């Protein structure tokens, strides 16, 4: 989780936020599915909510939803269990919270 937060802070450190730090909302959720299934569903859900500038690598799925920066990471716990980690950052508290909640609710 530490690397997710570090990545988002680095991304946002180059932008101006009218003197206020960005909102950062995160969540961790245990899933009864493989890491691969978690990644496939996460990618599909992100596309369905309008993820732009998507980057997928070994560290997760990154992109922008509206004016928010999103990071989703799936970690294998066992062959049929995984852990979902989501972090969303942006200027508008309600928007950040709504995107985070939508992702956590939709990926199950």
Number of C-alpha atoms within 10 A of each C-alpha: 13 6 9 20 18 11 15 20 15 10 12 16 12 8 9 11 12 8 6 8 14 22 16 21 19 20 15 15 14 14 20 15 17 19 22 15 16 24 21 13 15 24 19 13 16 25 14 9 13 12 19 15 9 15 12 14 8 7 15 18 19 25 20 19 22 15 12 20 21 29 25 26 23 26 19 16 15 12 11 13 16 22 20 21 19 25 25 30 29 24 17 14 13 11 18 25 18 13 22 23 16 13 20 19 10 12 18 14
